[in-house]
Amino acid sequence: MGLKVLVVGAGGFIGRHLVGRLAGEGVCVIPAGRSPARLGRLFPGMRYQACDLARDGVADWLPRLAGVDAVVNLAGLIRDGQGGFGQVHEQGAIALFQACRQAGVRRVIQISALGADEGGTTRYHRTKKAADDFLASLDPTGETMDWAVLRPSLVIGPGNATGDLLAALGALPWPLRLGPGTWAVQPIHVDDLVEAVLALLRREGPFARRVDCVGPEPMTTDAVTATFRQWLGMAPAPFIPIPRWALAATAWLGDKVGIGPATGESLSMLEAGNTAPVDGFRAAFGFTPRPLAQALARHPAGVAERWRARLFFLPAPLRLLLAALWLWTGIVSLGLYPVAGSLELLAGVGLTGGVALGALYGAALLDLSIGLALAVRWRPALVGTLSLVLMLGYTGILTVGQPDWWLHPFGPLSKNLAVAGATLAMMALEADHG
């Protein structure tokens, strides 16, 4: 394909797969996204374009579209936070489409969402539909600017947060059931969705259509989780239900804290079901997406995938346990443990008088600061490093001044080795856990 293609939202899950596939096909592809630094890391050696649908208007887009043959818009949010659904899904996308029309871009592909139709009830779906409708109105027949709106169901594949969550649910000794376990979804693998986009880019002649992009048949959430468990090489096991209130609380936390794929809107979409006939996809692209089990089998799970699934839920509890440890040591040092006893311990390492008091309360404040920073997830790698340095300092001072503590049956110093290991694990897990 002798095309120049701008991919907006290239740093996301689908975007990474699409850019890689286009580059492999020899297409001149320009990844675009909010973070130039991230684009540079993801696509080394490629020319990339910084953009932000939450802020950019038509005038911002026009120079970026010079010489571009096709635009694929993958930009989207999973939660309605800062630069929310209205700004990104609707206003920002509309500005992009207007600029495409003015710049003479020949083909525009909008990745929307299944359910972004007249029956859509969530703000996510309504804002997606508003942009879809605007794109369709620019050239209803696609005579001068052809267009496609692809509305995928649950998209699964390597690097997908929702897929990671489902794999993690299935990897537990007893897999967890989402709701009643009968919510209907129709997952499509990212490879099949990318193939559909490539088919549109290769297509000769006008195209002006909305296509629901779904797997070959609906599946219950229990069936999806069981399929992931099988892919991980684990034997079947009974499900444990997650109460509706626990799901709602997790979604509320996801909305407020902004971590993980669970949100109130995503929970509502799951409860409503997310299915459609596959006939439209087959007619548009000439192939049927593969069943989930078959699609997953193309990328066999190895040790890395099993580790990722089994460790998926560990980062937050591990970080919070370490936070509780540091907070408790700080609180205890401020007076729950008799100050006289603390000063006696400090005297054993040569600190007395005002110096000892300063060291006691200074260390307590440091402990509290580390605990609080870990609790709110403020720069875990930096705070983890500081905690290791502080713990090494405590251990070194006591080793010199009170070496007999290494022989204490309760292990006040030897336990630091385990805490250090837990801290290193927390830092590694938090480095790549959204």
C-alpha positions as CSV (number, residue, x, y, z in Angstrom):
1,M,0.0,0.0,0.0
2,G,1.5,3.3,-1.1
3,L,-0.4,5.2,1.6
4,K,0.5,7.7,4.2
5,V,-1.6,6.9,7.3
6,L,-2.0,9.0,10.5
7,V,-3.0,6.9,13.5
8,V,-4.5,9.0,16.3
9,G,-4.3,7.3,19.7
10,A,-1.4,5.1,18.5
11,G,-0.1,4.7,22.1
12,G,-3.1,2.7,23.1
13,F,-3.7,-1.0,23.0
14,I,-5.3,-1.2,19.5
15,G,-3.1,1.6,18.2
16,R,0.2,-0.3,19.1
17,H,-1.0,-3.4,17.2
18,L,-2.2,-1.4,14.2
19,V,1.0,0.7,13.9
20,G,3.1,-2.4,14.1
21,R,1.1,-4.2,11.4
22,L,1.0,-1.2,9.1
23,A,4.8,-0.7,9.4
24,G,5.2,-4.4,8.6
25,E,3.2,-3.9,5.5
26,G,5.5,-1.1,4.3
27,V,2.9,1.6,4.9
28,C,4.2,5.1,5.7
29,V,2.5,5.4,9.1
30,I,2.6,8.3,11.5
31,P,1.8,7.4,15.1
32,A,0.0,10.3,16.9
33,G,-0.8,10.7,20.6
34,R,-0.7,12.9,23.7
35,S,2.8,11.8,24.9
36,P,5.7,12.3,22.5
37,A,8.1,10.6,24.9
38,R,5.9,7.5,25.0
39,L,5.5,7.4,21.2
40,G,9.3,7.7,20.9
41,R,9.7,4.7,23.2
42,L,7.0,2.6,21.5
43,F,8.0,3.3,17.9
44,P,11.7,4.0,17.8
45,G,12.9,5.4,14.5
46,M,9.4,6.4,13.4
47,R,8.3,10.0,12.8
48,Y,5.5,10.6,15.3
49,Q,3.1,13.5,15.9
50,A,2.1,15.0,19.3
51,C,-1.7,15.7,19.5
52,D,-4.4,16.0,22.1
53,L,-8.0,15.7,21.2
54,A,-9.0,17.3,24.4
55,R,-7.5,20.6,23.3
56,D,-6.7,20.6,19.5
57,G,-9.0,22.4,17.1
58,V,-9.3,22.3,13.3
59,A,-6.4,24.8,12.9
60,D,-4.1,22.6,14.9
61,W,-4.9,19.5,12.8
62,L,-4.6,21.0,9.3
63,P,-0.8,21.2,9.1
64,R,-0.5,17.7,10.5
65,L,-2.7,16.3,7.7
66,A,-0.7,17.7,4.8
67,G,0.0,14.8,2.4
68,V,-1.9,12.3,4.6
69,D,-4.1,9.8,2.6
70,A,-5.9,8.2,5.5
71,V,-6.6,8.8,9.2
72,V,-7.5,6.2,11.7
73,N,-8.9,7.6,15.0
74,L,-8.4,5.3,17.9
75,A,-8.4,7.9,20.6
76,G,-10.6,7.1,23.5
77,L,-11.0,7.1,27.3
78,I,-12.2,4.5,29.7
79,R,-13.3,7.0,32.4
80,D,-14.9,10.4,32.2
81,G,-12.2,12.4,34.0
82,Q,-10.1,15.4,33.0
83,G,-10.4,16.0,29.3
84,G,-13.4,13.8,29.5
85,F,-15.7,11.9,27.1
86,G,-17.3,15.1,25.7
87,Q,-14.0,16.7,24.9
88,V,-12.1,13.7,23.5
89,H,-14.8,11.4,22.0
90,E,-17.0,14.1,20.7
91,Q,-15.6,17.7,20.3
92,G,-12.0,16.6,19.7
93,A,-13.0,13.9,17.2
94,I,-15.3,16.3,15.3
95,A,-12.5,18.8,15.0
96,L,-10.3,16.1,13.6
97,F,-12.9,15.1,11.1
98,Q,-13.6,18.7,10.0
99,A,-9.9,19.1,9.4
100,C,-9.7,15.9,7.4
101,R,-12.5,17.2,5.2
102,Q,-10.8,20.5,4.7
103,A,-7.3,19.0,4.1
104,G,-8.7,16.6,1.4
105,V,-7.9,13.4,3.3
106,R,-9.4,10.6,1.2
107,R,-10.3,8.0,3.9
108,V,-11.2,8.3,7.6
109,I,-11.7,5.3,9.9
110,Q,-13.3,5.9,13.2
111,I,-13.0,3.2,15.9
112,S,-16.1,3.7,18.0
113,A,-17.7,1.1,20.3
114,L,-20.5,-1.5,20.1
115,G,-23.6,0.1,21.6
116,A,-22.8,3.6,20.3
117,D,-26.2,3.7,18.6
118,E,-29.7,5.0,19.2
119,G,-30.0,2.7,22.2
120,G,-26.8,3.8,23.9
121,T,-27.5,4.9,27.4
122,T,-24.0,5.6,28.8
123,R,-22.2,8.9,28.3
124,Y,-19.4,6.9,26.8
125,H,-21.7,5.6,24.1
126,R,-23.5,8.9,23.5
127,T,-20.3,10.9,22.9
128,K,-18.9,8.2,20.6
129,K,-22.2,8.2,18.6
130,A,-22.2,12.0,18.3
131,A,-18.8,11.9,16.6
132,D,-19.8,8.9,14.5
133,D,-22.9,10.8,13.3
134,F,-20.9,13.9,12.4
135,L,-18.4,11.9,10.4
136,A,-21.2,10.2,8.5
137,S,-22.8,13.6,7.8
138,L,-19.7,15.0,6.1
139,D,-20.1,12.8,3.0
140,P,-23.0,10.3,3.4
141,T,-22.1,8.3,0.3
142,G,-18.3,8.5,0.6
143,E,-17.8,10.0,-2.9
144,T,-15.0,12.4,-2.0
145,M,-14.1,11.3,1.5
146,D,-15.0,7.8,2.2
147,W,-15.4,6.7,5.8
148,A,-16.0,3.8,8.1
149,V,-17.2,3.6,11.7
150,L,-16.1,0.4,13.3
151,R,-17.9,-0.5,16.5
152,P,-16.0,-3.2,18.3
153,S,-17.2,-5.3,21.2
154,L,-14.7,-6.3,23.9
155,V,-11.3,-6.3,22.2
156,I,-8.9,-8.9,23.5
157,G,-5.2,-9.4,22.8
158,P,-1.7,-9.0,24.2
159,G,-1.3,-5.8,26.3
160,N,-5.1,-5.3,26.9
161,A,-6.1,-4.3,30.4
162,T,-9.5,-6.0,30.2
163,G,-8.0,-9.2,28.9
164,D,-5.4,-9.0,31.7
165,L,-8.2,-8.7,34.2
166,L,-10.1,-11.6,32.8
167,A,-7.0,-13.8,32.7
168,A,-6.2,-12.8,36.3
169,L,-9.8,-13.8,37.4
170,G,-9.3,-17.1,35.7
171,A,-5.8,-17.7,37.1
172,L,-6.9,-17.7,40.8
173,P,-7.1,-21.1,42.5
174,W,-10.9,-20.7,42.3
175,P,-11.8,-18.3,39.4
176,L,-13.9,-15.3,40.3
177,R,-17.3,-14.8,38.7
178,L,-18.3,-11.4,37.4
179,G,-21.9,-10.8,38.5
180,P,-24.2,-13.7,37.8
181,G,-21.6,-15.1,35.3
182,T,-24.2,-14.9,32.5
183,W,-23.5,-11.4,31.2
184,A,-23.2,-11.7,27.4
185,V,-20.2,-10.4,25.5
186,Q,-18.8,-11.1,22.1
187,P,-15.0,-10.6,22.2
188,I,-13.0,-10.0,19.1
189,H,-9.3,-10.4,19.0
190,V,-7.2,-7.4,18.2
191,D,-5.6,-9.1,15.3
192,D,-9.0,-9.5,13.6
193,L,-9.9,-5.9,14.2
194,V,-6.5,-4.8,12.8
195,E,-7.1,-7.0,9.8
196,A,-10.5,-5.2,9.2
197,V,-8.8,-1.8,9.3
198,L,-6.2,-3.0,6.8
199,A,-8.9,-4.3,4.5
200,L,-10.5,-0.8,4.5
201,L,-7.2,0.9,3.8
202,R,-6.5,-1.5,0.9
203,R,-10.1,-1.2,-0.5
204,E,-10.6,0.4,-3.9
205,G,-13.7,2.6,-4.4
206,P,-15.9,4.5,-1.9
207,F,-17.0,3.1,1.4
208,A,-19.5,4.7,3.8
209,R,-20.7,2.3,6.4
210,R,-20.9,1.5,10.1
211,V,-19.8,-2.0,11.0
212,D,-20.3,-3.9,14.3
213,C,-17.0,-5.7,14.9
214,V,-17.7,-8.8,17.1
215,G,-16.6,-12.3,17.5
216,P,-18.4,-15.2,15.9
217,E,-20.8,-15.8,18.7
218,P,-21.9,-14.4,22.1
219,M,-20.2,-15.8,25.2
220,T,-21.1,-15.5,28.9
221,T,-18.6,-13.8,31.2
222,D,-18.0,-17.2,32.9
223,A,-17.2,-18.8,29.5
224,V,-14.7,-16.0,28.7
225,T,-13.0,-16.4,32.1
226,A,-12.9,-20.2,31.7
227,T,-11.3,-19.7,28.2
228,F,-8.6,-17.6,29.6
229,R,-8.0,-20.1,32.4
230,Q,-7.7,-22.9,29.8
231,W,-5.3,-20.7,27.7
232,L,-3.1,-20.3,30.8
233,G,-2.9,-24.1,31.1
234,M,-4.8,-24.4,34.3
235,A,-7.4,-27.1,35.1
236,P,-11.1,-26.2,35.4
237,A,-12.2,-25.2,38.9
238,P,-15.5,-24.0,40.6
239,F,-16.3,-20.3,40.3
240,I,-16.6,-18.0,43.3
241,P,-19.1,-15.2,42.8
242,I,-18.2,-11.6,43.3
243,P,-21.2,-9.8,45.0
244,R,-22.8,-7.0,43.1
245,W,-21.9,-4.5,45.8
246,A,-18.2,-5.5,45.6
247,L,-18.2,-4.9,41.8
248,A,-19.9,-1.6,42.3
249,A,-17.4,-0.6,45.0
250,T,-14.5,-1.6,42.7
251,A,-16.0,0.4,39.8
252,W,-16.5,3.4,42.1
253,L,-12.9,3.2,43.2
254,G,-11.8,3.0,39.6
255,D,-13.7,6.1,38.8
256,K,-12.3,8.0,41.8
257,V,-8.7,6.8,41.8
258,G,-8.3,6.3,38.1
259,I,-6.6,2.9,38.3
260,G,-7.5,-0.2,36.4
261,P,-10.2,-1.1,33.8
262,A,-13.1,-1.2,36.2
263,T,-15.4,1.9,36.0
264,G,-19.1,2.6,36.6
265,E,-19.8,2.9,32.9
266,S,-17.9,-0.3,32.0
267,L,-20.0,-2.2,34.7
268,S,-23.2,-0.8,33.2
269,M,-22.2,-1.9,29.7
270,L,-21.4,-5.4,31.0
271,E,-24.7,-5.7,32.7
272,A,-26.6,-4.5,29.6
273,G,-24.8,-7.0,27.4
274,N,-22.4,-6.3,24.4
275,T,-23.4,-8.5,21.5
276,A,-24.4,-8.1,17.8
277,P,-24.8,-10.3,14.7
278,V,-21.5,-11.1,13.0
279,D,-23.0,-11.0,9.5
280,G,-22.3,-7.4,8.9
281,F,-18.6,-7.9,9.7
282,R,-18.4,-10.9,7.4
283,A,-20.1,-9.1,4.5
284,A,-17.9,-6.0,4.9
285,F,-14.5,-7.7,5.2
286,G,-14.9,-11.2,3.7
287,F,-13.9,-13.2,6.8
288,T,-15.2,-14.2,10.1
289,P,-13.3,-13.3,13.3
290,R,-11.9,-16.3,15.1
291,P,-13.5,-17.7,18.3
292,L,-11.7,-16.5,21.5
293,A,-10.1,-19.9,22.2
294,Q,-8.7,-20.1,18.7
295,A,-7.5,-16.5,18.7
296,L,-5.7,-16.9,22.1
297,A,-4.1,-20.1,20.9
298,R,-2.2,-18.2,18.2
299,H,-0.2,-16.6,21.1
300,P,0.4,-19.5,23.5
301,A,0.6,-18.6,27.1
302,G,4.1,-19.0,28.6
303,V,5.7,-18.4,31.9
304,A,5.5,-14.6,31.5
305,E,1.7,-14.7,30.8
306,R,1.0,-17.0,33.8
307,W,3.1,-14.8,36.1
308,R,1.3,-11.7,34.8
309,A,-2.1,-13.2,35.5
310,R,-1.2,-14.6,38.9
311,L,0.4,-11.3,40.0
312,F,-2.2,-9.0,38.6
313,F,-4.0,-8.3,41.8
314,L,-0.9,-8.2,44.0
315,P,0.6,-4.7,43.5
316,A,-2.1,-2.7,45.4
317,P,-2.3,-5.0,48.5
318,L,1.5,-5.3,48.6
319,R,2.0,-1.5,48.4
320,L,-0.7,-0.9,51.0
321,L,0.8,-3.5,53.4
322,L,4.1,-1.8,53.2
323,A,2.4,1.6,53.7
324,A,0.7,0.2,56.8
325,L,4.1,-1.0,58.1
326,W,5.8,2.4,57.7
327,L,2.8,4.3,59.1
328,W,2.6,2.0,62.1
329,T,6.3,2.3,62.9
330,G,6.0,6.1,62.7
331,I,2.9,6.2,65.0
332,V,4.5,3.8,67.5
333,S,7.7,5.9,67.6
334,L,5.7,9.1,68.4
335,G,4.6,7.8,71.7
336,L,2.6,4.6,71.6
337,Y,5.8,2.9,72.6
338,P,7.2,4.6,75.7
339,V,9.6,7.4,74.8
340,A,11.9,6.5,77.6
341,G,12.2,3.0,76.1
342,S,13.0,4.4,72.7
343,L,15.6,6.7,74.1
344,E,17.2,3.8,75.9
345,L,17.4,1.9,72.6
346,L,19.0,5.0,71.0
347,A,21.5,5.3,73.9
348,G,22.7,1.8,72.9
349,V,23.9,3.2,69.6
350,G,25.5,6.3,71.1
351,L,22.7,8.8,70.8
352,T,21.6,10.7,73.9
353,G,19.9,13.9,75.0
354,G,18.5,16.3,72.4
355,V,20.2,14.4,69.6
356,A,18.4,11.3,70.5
357,L,15.0,13.1,70.7
358,G,15.7,14.7,67.3
359,A,16.6,11.3,65.8
360,L,13.5,9.7,67.3
361,Y,11.0,12.2,66.0
362,G,12.8,12.8,62.8
363,A,12.8,9.1,62.0
364,A,9.1,8.8,63.0
365,L,8.2,11.6,60.6
366,L,10.2,10.0,57.8
367,D,8.4,6.7,58.4
368,L,5.0,8.5,58.3
369,S,5.9,10.3,55.1
370,I,7.0,7.1,53.4
371,G,3.8,5.3,54.6
372,L,1.6,8.1,53.4
373,A,3.3,8.4,50.0
374,L,2.9,4.6,49.5
375,A,-0.7,4.7,50.6
376,V,-1.7,7.3,48.0
377,R,0.6,5.7,45.3
378,W,2.8,8.8,44.9
379,R,5.8,7.8,42.8
380,P,6.2,4.3,44.2
381,A,9.6,3.7,42.6
382,L,11.1,6.8,44.2
383,V,9.4,6.2,47.6
384,G,10.4,2.5,47.5
385,T,14.0,3.5,46.9
386,L,13.9,6.0,49.7
387,S,12.4,3.4,52.0
388,L,15.2,0.9,51.1
389,V,17.9,3.5,51.8
390,L,16.3,4.4,55.2
391,M,15.9,0.8,56.1
392,L,19.5,0.1,55.2
393,G,20.5,3.0,57.4
394,Y,18.5,1.8,60.4
395,T,19.9,-1.8,59.9
396,G,23.5,-0.6,59.5
397,I,23.3,1.6,62.7
398,L,21.8,-1.2,64.8
399,T,24.2,-3.7,63.4
400,V,27.1,-1.6,64.6
401,G,25.6,-0.4,67.8
402,Q,23.4,-3.4,68.8
403,P,24.7,-6.5,66.9
404,D,23.0,-8.8,69.3
405,W,19.7,-7.8,67.7
406,W,20.5,-10.2,64.9
407,L,20.2,-13.0,67.4
408,H,16.9,-11.8,68.8
409,P,14.2,-14.6,68.4
410,F,11.6,-12.1,67.1
411,G,14.0,-11.1,64.3
412,P,13.8,-7.2,64.5
413,L,16.7,-6.9,62.0
414,S,16.5,-10.1,60.0
415,K,12.9,-9.3,59.1
416,N,14.2,-6.3,57.3
417,L,15.6,-8.6,54.6
418,A,12.0,-9.8,53.9
419,V,10.7,-6.3,53.9
420,A,13.4,-5.2,51.5
421,G,12.5,-8.1,49.2
422,A,8.8,-7.1,49.3
423,T,9.7,-3.5,48.6
424,L,11.7,-4.5,45.5
425,A,8.8,-6.7,44.3
426,M,6.4,-3.8,44.9
427,M,8.6,-1.4,42.9
428,A,8.8,-3.9,40.0
429,L,5.1,-4.6,39.9
430,E,4.0,-0.9,40.3
431,A,6.3,0.1,37.4
432,D,3.9,-1.3,34.8
433,H,0.6,-1.6,36.6
434,G,-2.1,0.9,35.8
